[in-house]
Amino acid sequence: QVQLVESGGGLVQPGGSLRLSCTASGIIFSRYSMGWFRQAPGKKREFVAVINGSGGSTSYRDSVKGRFTISRDNAKNTGYLQMNSLKPEDTAVYYCNAHGVLEKGDYWGQGTQVTVSS
């Protein structure tokens, strides 16, 4: 059974930092690209960042470029999203996604809440 478990969310003041983690089980993690998405109340889920299976290629939405960094450790079956200089508009539930490249499959975590507020 495939599971993606996110952690690291919480309440942080504007300008602060958080690091989200996403640990996968039941898949060969390196055969999947990993992405982070977010959904704010009343809004559609949106793309935040993605990293390929080897970790050599990344992409970000424009509003987080220079502030967020996506990374992965395939030996630990874990991906990360380092979020710096957080803004209130970053408040959302953050979801990780594993999308099969060399395998079939598309999996989602349960989400972790990030709230940026003073």
C-alpha positions, 0 to 999 in steps of 0.5 A: 500500500502506497503512503505519503505522509507530510509533516512540518506544517504549523503557525509562523510569523510573516518572514519566518521559515518552515520545512515540510517533509514528505515520506513515501512508502510502498513505492520506489521513490526515485522512480517518481517525480515529487511535487508540492501543491497547496490549497487555500480556503475557497481556492483551487489547489495550485502547483508550488514546486516539483523535483524530478526523480534524481533531484537534478531538475526543479521547477517553481511557481513564480510567487515562491521563486527565491523563497522556497527550495524543493529537495529530496533524499532518495535514500530516505524516501523523503522529499522536502520543501524549505520555505523562507520569507513566508508571507500571509498569502502562503497560508494553505494546506500543503500536499505532496504528490508522487507522480510515476515517471518510470512507474505508473501511479499518482499519489497524494499525501493527506496535507499539512496546514501552514498558517502565516500570521502575526 
